[in-house]
C-alpha cells in the first residue's frame, strides 16, 4: 500500500470543491464561503487541542485528520496552494525555530 499524502488529500479537496456533486460535503462547505470554512477550521483546531490535553490519542488522531482536511479547504477557498505552504516550511528548515520566529515582524 502506498502512503497517503497531504498532496493526495489536497487533490481530492480540489476535485470535490469544483464538482457538481450535490452530496459532497466539501462542495457544500466551499459554497458557504471563507467565513464558514475558517469557522470549521477553528472548531477542529480546538477539538484537536482538547483531545491532546486529555491524552486521547485516538481522538487526537481523528481530530488531526479533520484539522488537516479543513486547513486544505481554507487554503483552497483563499486560493493559497499547498505547494506555497510547503515551500514556506522548506524555507524555514535551515534555521532554528527561535531564529525563524525572531525574523518575523512583531505582532
KELO-449519 format. One record per residue: residue in one letter; chain; x, z, y of N, C-alpha, C, O in turn. Coordinates in steps of 0.2 Angstrom, whole numbers, plus 5000, padded with zeros to 4 digits. Each point is the difference from the previous one (the first is absolute). Last residue first. Example, Ala and Ser with C-alpha at 12.3 -4.5 7.8 and 13.67 -1.06 7.14 Angstrom:
KELO-449519
<atom drenro="S" tormi="A" n_u="5064" n_w="5035" n_v="4989" ca_u="5004" ca_w="5001" ca_v="5006" c_u="4996" c_w="5003" c_v="5005" o_u="5003" o_w="5001" o_v="5006"/>
<atom drenro="A" tormi="A" n_u="4999" n_w="4999" n_v="4966" ca_u="4996" ca_w="5000" ca_v="5006" c_u="5004" c_w="5000" c_v="5006" o_u="5005" o_w="5003" o_v="4999"/>
***
This chain:
KELO-449519
<atom drenro="X" tormi="A" n_u="5021" n_w="5082" n_v="5207" ca_u="4993" ca_w="5000" ca_v="5000" c_u="4997" c_w="5003" c_v="5006" o_u="4994" o_w="5000" o_v="5001"/>
<atom drenro="X" tormi="A" n_u="5030" n_w="4986" n_v="4996" ca_u="4997" ca_w="5007" ca_v="5000" c_u="4993" c_w="4999" c_v="5000" o_u="4997" o_w="4996" o_v="5004"/>
<atom drenro="X" tormi="A" n_u="5018" n_w="4985" n_v="4985" ca_u="4998" ca_w="5002" ca_v="5007" c_u="4996" c_w="5007" c_v="4999" o_u="4997" o_w="5001" o_v="4995"/>
<atom drenro="X" tormi="A" n_u="5021" n_w="4992" n_v="4986" ca_u="4993" ca_w="4998" ca_v="5002" c_u="4999" c_w="5003" c_v="5007" o_u="5003" o_w="5005" o_v="5002"/>
<atom drenro="X" tormi="A" n_u="5017" n_w="4999" n_v="4985" ca_u="5000" ca_w="4994" ca_v="5003" c_u="4993" c_w="4998" c_v="5003" o_u="5000" o_w="4995" o_v="5004"/>
<atom drenro="X" tormi="A" n_u="5004" n_w="5025" n_v="4983" ca_u="5003" ca_w="5001" ca_v="5007" c_u="5000" c_w="4993" c_v="5003" o_u="5000" o_w="5000" o_v="5007"/>
<atom drenro="X" tormi="A" n_u="4993" n_w="5000" n_v="4971" ca_u="4995" ca_w="5003" ca_v="5004" c_u="5003" c_w="5001" c_v="5007" o_u="4996" o_w="4999" o_v="5005"/>
<atom drenro="X" tormi="A" n_u="5018" n_w="4992" n_v="4979" ca_u="4995" ca_w="4996" ca_v="5001" c_u="4995" c_w="5003" c_v="5005" o_u="4997" o_w="4997" o_v="5005"/>
<atom drenro="X" tormi="A" n_u="5020" n_w="5016" n_v="4987" ca_u="5003" ca_w="4995" ca_v="5005" c_u="4994" c_w="4995" c_v="5002" o_u="5000" o_w="4999" o_v="5006"/>
<atom drenro="X" tormi="A" n_u="4995" n_w="5018" n_v="4978" ca_u="5001" ca_w="5003" ca_v="5006" c_u="5003" c_w="4995" c_v="5005" o_u="4998" o_w="5000" o_v="5006"/>
<atom drenro="X" tormi="A" n_u="5000" n_w="4993" n_v="4972" ca_u="4993" ca_w="5001" ca_v="5003" c_u="5001" c_w="5003" c_v="5007" o_u="4996" o_w="4998" o_v="5004"/>
<atom drenro="X" tormi="A" n_u="5024" n_w="4988" n_v="4988" ca_u="4997" ca_w="5005" ca_v="4998" c_u="4993" c_w="5001" c_v="5003" o_u="4999" o_w="4997" o_v="5005"/>
<atom drenro="X" tormi="A" n_u="5012" n_w="4979" n_v="4992" ca_u="5000" ca_w="5006" ca_v="5004" c_u="4997" c_w="5006" c_v="4996" o_u="4996" o_w="4999" o_v="4996"/>
<atom drenro="X" tormi="A" n_u="5003" n_w="4978" n_v="4996" ca_u="5007" ca_w="5001" ca_v="5002" c_u="5002" c_w="5006" c_v="5004" o_u="5006" o_w="5001" o_v="5002"/>
<atom drenro="X" tormi="A" n_u="4972" n_w="4991" n_v="4991" ca_u="5003" ca_w="5003" ca_v="4994" c_u="5008" c_w="5001" c_v="5002" o_u="5003" o_w="5004" o_v="4996"/>
<atom drenro="X" tormi="A" n_u="4978" n_w="4986" n_v="5018" ca_u="5002" ca_w="5007" ca_v="5001" c_u="5004" c_w="5003" c_v="4994" o_u="5003" o_w="5006" o_v="5001"/>
<atom drenro="X" tormi="A" n_u="4989" n_w="4971" n_v="5000" ca_u="5004" ca_w="5001" ca_v="5006" c_u="5002" c_w="5008" c_v="5001" o_u="5005" o_w="5001" o_v="5003"/>
<atom drenro="X" tormi="A" n_u="4979" n_w="4992" n_v="4980" ca_u="5007" ca_w="4998" ca_v="4998" c_u="5005" c_w="5001" c_v="5006" o_u="5006" o_w="5002" o_v="4999"/>
<atom drenro="X" tormi="A" n_u="4971" n_w="5003" n_v="5005" ca_u="5003" ca_w="5005" ca_v="4995" c_u="5007" c_w="4998" c_v="4998" o_u="5005" o_w="5004" o_v="5000"/>
<atom drenro="X" tormi="A" n_u="4984" n_w="4980" n_v="5013" ca_u="5001" ca_w="5006" ca_v="5004" c_u="5003" c_w="5006" c_v="4996" o_u="5005" o_w="5003" o_v="5002"/>
<atom drenro="X" tormi="A" n_u="4988" n_w="4977" n_v="4987" ca_u="5006" ca_w="4999" ca_v="5004" c_u="5002" c_w="5006" c_v="5004" o_u="5005" o_w="5001" o_v="5001"/>
<atom drenro="X" tormi="A" n_u="4975" n_w="5000" n_v="4987" ca_u="5005" ca_w="5001" ca_v="4996" c_u="5007" c_w="4998" c_v="5003" o_u="5005" o_w="5003" o_v="4999"/>
<atom drenro="X" tormi="A" n_u="4975" n_w="4994" n_v="5013" ca_u="5001" ca_w="5007" ca_v="4999" c_u="5006" c_w="5001" c_v="4995" o_u="5004" o_w="5005" o_v="5001"/>
<atom drenro="X" tormi="A" n_u="4989" n_w="4974" n_v="5004" ca_u="5003" ca_w="5003" ca_v="5006" c_u="5001" c_w="5007" c_v="4999" o_u="5005" o_w="5003" o_v="5002"/>
<atom drenro="X" tormi="A" n_u="4985" n_w="4985" n_v="4980" ca_u="5007" ca_w="4998" ca_v="5001" c_u="5003" c_w="5003" c_v="5006" o_u="5006" o_w="5002" o_v="5000"/>
<atom drenro="X" tormi="A" n_u="4971" n_w="5000" n_v="4996" ca_u="5004" ca_w="5005" ca_v="4997" c_u="5007" c_w="4998" c_v="5000" o_u="5004" o_w="5005" o_v="5000"/>
<atom drenro="X" tormi="A" n_u="4980" n_w="4987" n_v="5020" ca_u="5002" ca_w="4998" ca_v="4993" c_u="5004" c_w="5006" c_v="4997" o_u="5004" o_w="5003" o_v="5003"/>
<atom drenro="X" tormi="A" n_u="4977" n_w="4996" n_v="5017" ca_u="5007" ca_w="5003" ca_v="4999" c_u="5002" c_w="4998" c_v="4992" o_u="4997" o_w="5004" o_v="4996"/>
<atom drenro="X" tormi="A" n_u="4981" n_w="4994" n_v="5017" ca_u="5004" ca_w="4994" ca_v="4999" c_u="5008" c_w="5002" c_v="5000" o_u="5004" o_w="4997" o_v="5003"/>
<atom drenro="X" tormi="A" n_u="4975" n_w="5017" n_v="4996" ca_u="5004" ca_w="5000" ca_v="5007" c_u="5005" c_w="4994" c_v="5000" o_u="5004" o_w="5000" o_v="5004"/>
<atom drenro="X" tormi="A" n_u="4982" n_w="5004" n_v="4977" ca_u="4995" ca_w="4999" ca_v="5006" c_u="5004" c_w="5000" c_v="5006" o_u="4998" o_w="4997" o_v="5005"/>
<atom drenro="X" tormi="A" n_u="5015" n_w="5007" n_v="4975" ca_u="4997" ca_w="4993" ca_v="5000" c_u="4995" c_w="4999" c_v="5006" o_u="5001" o_w="4995" o_v="5004"/>
<atom drenro="X" tormi="A" n_u="5009" n_w="5026" n_v="4993" ca_u="5005" ca_w="4995" ca_v="5002" c_u="4997" c_w="4993" c_v="5000" o_u="5002" o_w="4996" o_v="5005"/>
<atom drenro="X" tormi="A" n_u="4984" n_w="5021" n_v="4987" ca_u="5002" ca_w="5001" ca_v="5007" c_u="5005" c_w="4995" c_v="5003" o_u="4999" o_w="4997" o_v="5005"/>
<atom drenro="X" tormi="A" n_u="4997" n_w="5004" n_v="4972" ca_u="4994" ca_w="4997" ca_v="5003" c_u="5001" c_w="5000" c_v="5007" o_u="4999" o_w="4996" o_v="5004"/>
<atom drenro="X" tormi="A" n_u="5018" n_w="5014" n_v="4983" ca_u="5000" ca_w="4993" ca_v="5000" c_u="4994" c_w="4997" c_v="5003" o_u="5001" o_w="4994" o_v="5003"/>
<atom drenro="X" tormi="A" n_u="4999" n_w="5029" n_v="4995" ca_u="5005" ca_w="4998" ca_v="5005" c_u="5001" c_w="4992" c_v="5000" o_u="5000" o_w="4997" o_v="5005"/>
<atom drenro="X" tormi="A" n_u="4985" n_w="5013" n_v="4979" ca_u="4997" ca_w="5000" ca_v="5007" c_u="5005" c_w="4998" c_v="5005" o_u="4999" o_w="4997" o_v="5005"/>
<atom drenro="X" tormi="A" n_u="5009" n_w="5005" n_v="4973" ca_u="4995" ca_w="4994" ca_v="5000" c_u="4997" c_w="5000" c_v="5008" o_u="5000" o_w="4995" o_v="5003"/>
<atom drenro="X" tormi="A" n_u="5015" n_w="5023" n_v="4991" ca_u="5003" ca_w="4994" ca_v="5001" c_u="4996" c_w="4994" c_v="5000" o_u="5001" o_w="4995" o_v="5004"/>
<atom drenro="X" tormi="A" n_u="4989" n_w="5026" n_v="4993" ca_u="5003" ca_w="4999" ca_v="5006" c_u="5004" c_w="4994" c_v="5001" o_u="5000" o_w="4997" o_v="5006"/>
<atom drenro="X" tormi="A" n_u="4990" n_w="5008" n_v="4974" ca_u="4995" ca_w="4998" ca_v="5005" c_u="5003" c_w="4999" c_v="5006" o_u="4998" o_w="4996" o_v="5004"/>
<atom drenro="X" tormi="A" n_u="5016" n_w="5011" n_v="4979" ca_u="4998" ca_w="4993" ca_v="4999" c_u="4995" c_w="4998" c_v="5005" o_u="5000" o_w="4995" o_v="5003"/>
<atom drenro="X" tormi="A" n_u="5006" n_w="5028" n_v="4997" ca_u="5006" ca_w="4995" ca_v="5003" c_u="4998" c_w="4993" c_v="4999" o_u="5001" o_w="4996" o_v="5004"/>
<atom drenro="X" tormi="A" n_u="4984" n_w="5020" n_v="4987" ca_u="5000" ca_w="5000" ca_v="5007" c_u="5005" c_w="4995" c_v="5003" o_u="4999" o_w="4997" o_v="5005"/>
<atom drenro="X" tormi="A" n_u="5002" n_w="5007" n_v="4972" ca_u="4994" ca_w="4996" ca_v="5002" c_u="4999" c_w="5000" c_v="5007" o_u="4999" o_w="4994" o_v="5003"/>
<atom drenro="X" tormi="A" n_u="5018" n_w="5020" n_v="4990" ca_u="5001" ca_w="4993" ca_v="4997" c_u="4995" c_w="4995" c_v="5002" o_u="5001" o_w="4995" o_v="5003"/>
<atom drenro="X" tormi="A" n_u="4997" n_w="5028" n_v="5001" ca_u="5004" ca_w="4997" ca_v="5005" c_u="5002" c_w="4993" c_v="4998" o_u="5000" o_w="4995" o_v="5004"/>
<atom drenro="X" tormi="A" n_u="4987" n_w="5018" n_v="4981" ca_u="4996" ca_w="4998" ca_v="5007" c_u="5004" c_w="4997" c_v="5005" o_u="4998" o_w="4995" o_v="5003"/>
<atom drenro="X" tormi="A" n_u="5013" n_w="5012" n_v="4977" ca_u="4995" ca_w="4995" ca_v="4999" c_u="4996" c_w="4998" c_v="5006" o_u="4999" o_w="4994" o_v="5001"/>
<atom drenro="X" tormi="A" n_u="5015" n_w="5025" n_v="5001" ca_u="5004" ca_w="4993" ca_v="4999" c_u="4996" c_w="4994" c_v="4998" o_u="5001" o_w="4995" o_v="5003"/>
<atom drenro="X" tormi="A" n_u="4996" n_w="5029" n_v="5010" ca_u="4996" ca_w="4996" ca_v="4996" c_u="5003" c_w="4993" c_v="4999" o_u="4999" o_w="4995" o_v="5004"/>
<atom drenro="X" tormi="A" n_u="5006" n_w="5025" n_v="5010" ca_u="5004" ca_w="4999" ca_v="4994" c_u="4997" c_w="4996" c_v="4995" o_u="5001" o_w="5000" o_v="4994"/>
<atom drenro="X" tormi="A" n_u="4992" n_w="5007" n_v="5029" ca_u="4997" ca_w="5003" ca_v="4994" c_u="5004" c_w="4999" c_v="4994" o_u="4998" o_w="5003" o_v="4995"/>
<atom drenro="X" tormi="A" n_u="5009" n_w="4986" n_v="5025" ca_u="5001" ca_w="5007" ca_v="5001" c_u="4997" c_w="5004" c_v="4994" o_u="5002" o_w="5006" o_v="4999"/>
<atom drenro="X" tormi="A" n_u="4996" n_w="4971" n_v="5000" ca_u="5007" ca_w="5002" ca_v="5000" c_u="5000" c_w="5007" c_v="5001" o_u="5004" o_w="5004" o_v="4996"/>
<atom drenro="X" tormi="A" n_u="4975" n_w="4987" n_v="5007" ca_u="5002" ca_w="5000" ca_v="4993" c_u="5007" c_w="5002" c_v="4999" o_u="5002" o_w="5003" o_v="4995"/>
<atom drenro="X" tormi="A" n_u="4991" n_w="4994" n_v="5027" ca_u="4996" ca_w="5006" ca_v="4997" c_u="5002" c_w="5000" c_v="4992" o_u="5002" o_w="5006" o_v="4998"/>
<atom drenro="X" tormi="A" n_u="5006" n_w="4976" n_v="5014" ca_u="5003" ca_w="5006" ca_v="5002" c_u="4997" c_w="5006" c_v="4997" o_u="5004" o_w="5004" o_v="4998"/>
<atom drenro="X" tormi="A" n_u="4985" n_w="4975" n_v="4999" ca_u="5007" ca_w="5000" ca_v="4996" c_u="5004" c_w="5007" c_v="5002" o_u="5003" o_w="5003" o_v="4995"/>
<atom drenro="X" tormi="A" n_u="4977" n_w="4993" n_v="5016" ca_u="4998" ca_w="5002" ca_v="4993" c_u="5007" c_w="5000" c_v="4996" o_u="5000" o_w="5004" o_v="4996"/>
<atom drenro="X" tormi="A" n_u="5001" n_w="4989" n_v="5027" ca_u="4999" ca_w="5007" ca_v="4999" c_u="4998" c_w="5002" c_v="4993" o_u="5003" o_w="5005" o_v="4998"/>
<atom drenro="X" tormi="A" n_u="5001" n_w="4972" n_v="5006" ca_u="5006" ca_w="5004" ca_v="5001" c_u="4999" c_w="5007" c_v="5000" o_u="5004" o_w="5004" o_v="4997"/>
<atom drenro="X" tormi="A" n_u="4977" n_w="4982" n_v="5001" ca_u="5004" ca_w="5000" ca_v="4994" c_u="5007" c_w="5004" c_v="5001" o_u="5002" o_w="5003" o_v="4995"/>
<atom drenro="X" tormi="A" n_u="4984" n_w="4994" n_v="5024" ca_u="4996" ca_w="5004" ca_v="4994" c_u="5005" c_w="5001" c_v="4994" o_u="5001" o_w="5005" o_v="4997"/>
<atom drenro="X" tormi="A" n_u="5006" n_w="4980" n_v="5020" ca_u="5001" ca_w="5007" ca_v="5002" c_u="4997" c_w="5005" c_v="4995" o_u="5003" o_w="5005" o_v="4998"/>
<atom drenro="X" tormi="A" n_u="4993" n_w="4972" n_v="4999" ca_u="5007" ca_w="5001" ca_v="4999" c_u="5001" c_w="5007" c_v="5002" o_u="5004" o_w="5004" o_v="4996"/>
<atom drenro="X" tormi="A" n_u="4975" n_w="4989" n_v="5009" ca_u="5001" ca_w="5000" ca_v="4992" c_u="5007" c_w="5002" c_v="4999" o_u="5001" o_w="5004" o_v="4995"/>
<atom drenro="X" tormi="A" n_u="4994" n_w="4991" n_v="5027" ca_u="4997" ca_w="5006" ca_v="4998" c_u="5001" c_w="5002" c_v="4993" o_u="5002" o_w="5005" o_v="4998"/>
<atom drenro="X" tormi="A" n_u="5005" n_w="4974" n_v="5010" ca_u="5005" ca_w="5005" ca_v="5002" c_u="4997" c_w="5007" c_v="4998" o_u="5003" o_w="5005" o_v="4998"/>
<atom drenro="X" tormi="A" n_u="4983" n_w="4976" n_v="4999" ca_u="5006" ca_w="5000" ca_v="4995" c_u="5005" c_w="5006" c_v="5002" o_u="5002" o_w="5003" o_v="4995"/>
<atom drenro="X" tormi="A" n_u="4979" n_w="4994" n_v="5020" ca_u="4998" ca_w="5003" ca_v="4993" c_u="5006" c_w="5000" c_v="4995" o_u="5001" o_w="5004" o_v="4996"/>
<atom drenro="X" tormi="A" n_u="5004" n_w="4986" n_v="5025" ca_u="4998" ca_w="5007" ca_v="5001" c_u="4998" c_w="5003" c_v="4993" o_u="5002" o_w="5006" o_v="4999"/>
<atom drenro="X" tormi="A" n_u="5002" n_w="4971" n_v="5003" ca_u="5006" ca_w="5004" ca_v="5000" c_u="4999" c_w="5007" c_v="5000" o_u="5003" o_w="5005" o_v="4997"/>
<atom drenro="X" tormi="A" n_u="4978" n_w="4978" n_v="4994" ca_u="5004" ca_w="5001" ca_v="5005" c_u="5006" c_w="5005" c_v="4999" o_u="5000" o_w="5004" o_v="4996"/>
<atom drenro="X" tormi="A" n_u="4981" n_w="4987" n_v="4990" ca_u="4998" ca_w="5006" ca_v="5005" c_u="5005" c_w="5001" c_v="5005" o_u="4999" o_w="5004" o_v="5005"/>
<atom drenro="X" tormi="A" n_u="5004" n_w="4980" n_v="4977" ca_u="4995" ca_w="4998" ca_v="5005" c_u="4997" c_w="5005" c_v="5005" o_u="4997" o_w="4998" o_v="5005"/>
<atom drenro="X" tormi="A" n_u="5019" n_w="5007" n_v="4977" ca_u="5003" ca_w="4996" ca_v="5006" c_u="4995" c_w="4997" c_v="5005" o_u="5001" o_w="5000" o_v="5006"/>
<atom drenro="X" tormi="A" n_u="4991" n_w="5012" n_v="4975" ca_u="5004" ca_w="5004" ca_v="5004" c_u="5003" c_w="4996" c_v="5006" o_u="4999" o_w="5003" o_v="5006"/>
<atom drenro="X" tormi="A" n_u="4989" n_w="4985" n_v="4977" ca_u="4996" ca_w="5004" ca_v="5004" c_u="5003" c_w="5004" c_v="5005" o_u="4999" o_w="5001" o_v="5006"/>
<atom drenro="X" tormi="A" n_u="5014" n_w="4987" n_v="4979" ca_u="4997" ca_w="4996" ca_v="5005" c_u="4995" c_w="5004" c_v="5004" o_u="5000" o_w="4998" o_v="5006"/>
<atom drenro="X" tormi="A" n_u="5010" n_w="5014" n_v="4976" ca_u="5005" ca_w="4998" ca_v="5005" c_u="4997" c_w="4995" c_v="5006" o_u="5001" o_w="5001" o_v="5006"/>
<atom drenro="X" tormi="A" n_u="4986" n_w="5005" n_v="4975" ca_u="5001" ca_w="5006" ca_v="5005" c_u="5005" c_w="4998" c_v="5005" o_u="4999" o_w="5002" o_v="5006"/>
<atom drenro="X" tormi="A" n_u="4986" n_w="4980" n_v="4980" ca_u="5006" ca_w="5003" ca_v="5001" c_u="5001" c_w="5005" c_v="5005" o_u="4997" o_w="4999" o_v="5006"/>
<atom drenro="X" tormi="A" n_u="4983" n_w="4987" n_v="4987" ca_u="5001" ca_w="5006" ca_v="4996" c_u="5007" c_w="5003" c_v="5001" o_u="5002" o_w="5006" o_v="4997"/>
<atom drenro="X" tormi="A" n_u="4991" n_w="4973" n_v="5012" ca_u="4996" ca_w="5005" ca_v="5003" c_u="5001" c_w="5007" c_v="4997" o_u="4998" o_w="5005" o_v="5003"/>
<atom drenro="X" tormi="A" n_u="5018" n_w="4973" n_v="4999" ca_u="4997" ca_w="5004" ca_v="4995" c_u="4997" c_w="5006" c_v="5004" o_u="5003" o_w="5005" o_v="5002"/>
<atom drenro="X" tormi="A" n_u="5011" n_w="4977" n_v="5006" ca_u="4993" ca_w="5000" ca_v="5002" c_u="4996" c_w="5004" c_v="4995" o_u="4993" o_w="5000" o_v="5000"/>
<atom drenro="X" tormi="A" n_u="5034" n_w="5002" n_v="5009" ca_u="4995" ca_w="4997" ca_v="4995" c_u="4993" c_w="5000" c_v="5003" o_u="4999" o_w="5003" o_v="5005"/>
<atom drenro="X" tormi="A" n_u="5023" n_w="5006" n_v="5004" ca_u="4998" ca_w="4993" ca_v="5002" c_u="4994" c_w="4997" c_v="4996" o_u="4998" o_w="4995" o_v="5001"/>
<atom drenro="X" tormi="A" n_u="5011" n_w="5027" n_v="4994" ca_u="4998" ca_w="5000" ca_v="5007" c_u="4998" c_w="4993" c_v="5003" o_u="4995" o_w="5000" o_v="5004"/>
<atom drenro="X" tormi="A" n_u="5014" n_w="5002" n_v="4974" ca_u="4993" ca_w="5003" ca_v="5000" c_u="4998" c_w="5000" c_v="5007" o_u="4994" o_w="5000" o_v="5002"/>
<atom drenro="X" tormi="A" n_u="5028" n_w="4992" n_v="4995" ca_u="4995" ca_w="4996" ca_v="4996" c_u="4993" c_w="5003" c_v="5001" o_u="4995" o_w="4996" o_v="5002"/>
<atom drenro="X" tormi="A" n_u="5023" n_w="5017" n_v="5006" ca_u="4999" ca_w="4994" ca_v="5004" c_u="4995" c_w="4996" c_v="4997" o_u="4995" o_w="4997" o_v="5004"/>
<atom drenro="X" tormi="A" n_u="5011" n_w="5022" n_v="4984" ca_u="4996" ca_w="5002" ca_v="5006" c_u="4999" c_w="4993" c_v="5004" o_u="4994" o_w="4999" o_v="5003"/>
<atom drenro="X" tormi="A" n_u="5019" n_w="4998" n_v="4978" ca_u="4993" ca_w="5001" ca_v="4998" c_u="4996" c_w="5002" c_v="5006" o_u="4994" o_w="4998" o_v="5001"/>
<atom drenro="X" tormi="A" n_u="5029" n_w="5000" n_v="5003" ca_u="4997" ca_w="4994" ca_v="4998" c_u="4993" c_w="5000" c_v="4998" o_u="4996" o_w="4996" o_v="5002"/>
<atom drenro="X" tormi="A" n_u="5016" n_w="5024" n_v="5001" ca_u="4999" ca_w="4997" ca_v="5007" c_u="4997" c_w="4993" c_v="4999" o_u="4995" o_w="4998" o_v="5004"/>
<atom drenro="X" tormi="A" n_u="5012" n_w="5014" n_v="4977" ca_u="4994" ca_w="5003" ca_v="5003" c_u="4998" c_w="4996" c_v="5006" o_u="4994" o_w="4999" o_v="5002"/>
<atom drenro="X" tormi="A" n_u="5026" n_w="4995" n_v="4988" ca_u="4994" ca_w="4998" ca_v="4996" c_u="4994" c_w="5002" c_v="5003" o_u="4995" o_w="4997" o_v="5001"/>
<atom drenro="X" tormi="A" n_u="5024" n_w="5011" n_v="5009" ca_u="4999" ca_w="4993" ca_v="5002" c_u="4994" c_w="4997" c_v="4995" o_u="4997" o_w="4996" o_v="5003"/>
<atom drenro="X" tormi="A" n_u="5011" n_w="5025" n_v="4993" ca_u="4996" ca_w="5000" ca_v="5006" c_u="4999" c_w="4993" c_v="5002" o_u="4994" o_w="4999" o_v="5003"/>
<atom drenro="X" tormi="A" n_u="5010" n_w="5004" n_v="4971" ca_u="5004" ca_w="5001" ca_v="5006" c_u="4995" c_w="5001" c_v="5006" o_u="4994" o_w="4998" o_v="5000"/>
<atom drenro="X" tormi="A" n_u="5009" n_w="5003" n_v="4971" ca_u="4995" ca_w="4999" ca_v="5006" c_u="5003" c_w="5002" c_v="5006" o_u="5002" o_w="5006" o_v="5001"/>
<atom drenro="X" tormi="A" n_u="5011" n_w="4987" n_v="4975" ca_u="4998" ca_w="5005" ca_v="5005" c_u="4995" c_w="4997" c_v="5005" o_u="5001" o_w="4994" o_v="5003"/>
<atom drenro="X" tormi="A" n_u="5000" n_w="4997" n_v="4972" ca_u="5004" ca_w="4999" ca_v="5006" c_u="4997" c_w="5006" c_v="5005" o_u="4995" o_w="5002" o_v="5000"/>
<atom drenro="X" tormi="A" n_u="5005" n_w="4997" n_v="4972" ca_u="4996" ca_w="5000" ca_v="5006" c_u="5004" c_w="5000" c_v="5006" o_u="5005" o_w="5004" o_v="5001"/>
***
